[in-house]
Structure formats: structure tokens, C-alpha cells
Amino acid sequence: MDETRRAPSAAELLHLRGAGLAPGEPLPPPVVLAAMFHAPGAGTGHAVYGRTDNPTWEALEHALGHLEGAEAVAFPSGMAAITAALVVALTAGDRLLIPADGYYTTRLLAHGPLARLGIAVEERPTARFAEGGFAGFRAVCLETPSNPGLDLCDIAAVAAAAKAEGALVIADNTTMTPFGQRPLDLGADLVVAADTKAPAGHSDVLMGHAATRDPALAAALRDWRRLSGTIPGPFEAWLVHRSLETLELRFQRMCDTAEAVAARLAEVPGLGLRYPGLPSHPAHGLARAQMARMGFLIGLTLPSEAAAEAFIAACPFLRPATSFGGVHSSAERRARWGDAVPPGYVRLSIGCEPAEDLVPALEAAVRTALA
Ligand SMILES: *Cc1c(COP(=O)(O)O)cnc(C)c1O
């Protein structure tokens, strides 16, 4: 199999840490806090200034690049990575397509600052993303499963059709991670992700990255980072790098438990359930074909805002919090932010708690809320 196309190996990622070390060097890479580096004379080819180079980001990027099978560029948040991807892709007068049901802040960025700079922004629902074709778009930004509604689009079909029209295809893979879905293998030009979520995994740091197999695009992303100054902090980069080493373990367990939760809750009458792994999901067949795992996010629709809040309050494992992907399960009623979902829709993020405790506790909380 092509070296860049195979699934990421957690074992190799763990092995990377010790590679190339001299005896007595620390096994974890050090946190290098340096605004400037020793740079005598006219020499180049080494680190000079902290906005351009940092060995701690480089270690993180090496690991992220391994997982993506691509060159990865780290940014201080998911939004910083998405901004970088859109800025390098677009010029004034270009048309950009984004999901109507995708990450809220991406839509605000597109309709606000990017529209002011002369980008024509259009939206389409994820479930019908390929309808109407892609003629005239310079960039197409997809998100599947979409956050928060968990709708799917066919990445390979969108990428083939959009690239045939000359568009750059950007995939936000935050909800899946490289262990769950590989958009670059399916034809996307660029992957962007909020490593704030499952990759960091402990709800204590923000980070993002963009990854591509196109060296010119990777160089453009690095240029944007250097010029805009949107650089990750070395300590934050170190934390995320450390977390990546358990990402596969956490992700598999979160997906295992989410499948068990979805199967159990599917038996509760009166509850709307949205999970790509359930046959009731409208794109279940596509999910099975495109995703290695079914993910750790579950959408629950309770009859009302009050019932949804009662469910969140009734389960002792649930943190009422925005964001997702942490080791602790969390839940949020997304309509509180104005997302286009029913008032009783809860986005549930399954964490690493033991399934034998979590599954019955969630079922009991749902039954209490519905009673
Ligand atoms: C959280 C999220 C982002 C933004 O990430 P930040 O690190 O909060 O900037 C982008 N896309 C999706 C799908 C997300 O869930």
C-alpha cells in the first residue's frame, strides 16, 4: 500500500518519541520557551525567531503529520487553522461554499470578515451538499458528521465533483479525528481540525491543525502563520503532543461506548436519536462506507427545552458544557446558542467513563426526563 495512504498506527506514533535521541536526553521532547535562538552571523537553515520556528511545535507537527499521512501545520485553535485554510485558498471575488449546518463560528467567519474582504459565501445543508454541483466555487468546505446535527456528506463524491470544477476541497474532520475518517485519502485537498476536542482530549487546551499532501499549500499555510503571528504556544503544543499518544485508545473506547449508548437509548420510546452507527440514521450506509468508526457524538431530541435540561441535570456523569471530545462525557442543548436544531436537541459527547456505569446512568436520566 502507498506509504501515505495507510491508516495511522498508534504504535508507530508512540515509537516516534524515542527516535533519534542521544543517551541521557529526555524521552519527552522539552518545552522550548524561546522568543529568539542563538543566531550568529548571516547563517540560515536553523531556528532564528519564535514566530517562525519552535522545536516543541515541530514535534507536535511531526506526530500530527504521521496521523494524517500528510504535512501538518499547527495553529493555536481550530478556528485559527480554518482561517488559515480559507485565507490561503481564497482571493477577493471568489465564491466559497460552506455547510449551512456546520460549525457556527466558521459560518460567522465566512459571512463576516471574509465577506467584507470580497468573498461570496454560499451555504448548503450537509445532507444535500453535492446537490446543484460545484461550478464556479473556488473553495468548498465540508464537515461530516456535521456539528451539531450529525448529518453526513459523501467526501469522495464531493471531492471528485468539486475538484473537477477546479475548487479546492477543505474538510473539517474535528468530529472524527484521523482514526475515524481520512478525508485526504478520499480526495480532499486539505484537512482542518480542532485539536481542542478529542486530540487534546482533557478539556484543558485549545489547538488546531491543517494538513495537506500538497507542498505548495503547506508552505502557504506556514507563510500565513508567520505573517499573521497565529502561532501555538509551546506549552500548549507539548500538552497536545502528549495527548496524541493516547488518542487512539481514547477514541476507540469513546466510540465503543457511544455505540453501546446509542443501542440502549434506541429502545427508549419518545426519544429522537441521531447516531451514524444506527440503521435509523438517514446516511447509515454512507457512514459504514466512509468512516472507520461511528464516532463519539450522539444527538438526542427530547420533547422540549425543559426535558432536555432535565436529562442533562439528571445524569451524574454529564458535565453541562459546550465543546466535546474530552475524557469526561458532556452534553449541551445546542438551541441555547441559536443553532438550527429543535429546542430539545442535545449533543452528547461520550467520554472514557466505564460503559457499564455510563450506559445505565444515561438511560435512567433519559427515562427520568421523559417521565
Ligand atoms: C470546535 C470546533 C472548531 C473550532 O475549534 P476551536 O479550537 O474552538 O477554535 C471548528 N470546527 C468544528 C467542527 C468544531 O467542533
The ligand as an ORCA input file, in Angstrom:
! r2SCAN-3c Opt
* xyz 0 1
  C     -14.658     23.280     17.968
  C     -14.727     23.241     16.502
  C     -13.980     24.140     15.736
  C     -13.187     25.273     16.338
  O     -12.180     24.878     17.189
  P     -11.555     25.874     18.304
  O     -10.363     25.163     18.795
  O     -12.638     26.084     19.325
  O     -11.228     27.156     17.606
  C     -14.043     24.004     14.360
  N     -14.792     23.057     13.763
  C     -15.519     22.184     14.465
  C     -16.337     21.154     13.759
  C     -15.517     22.248     15.854
  O     -16.272     21.391     16.555
*
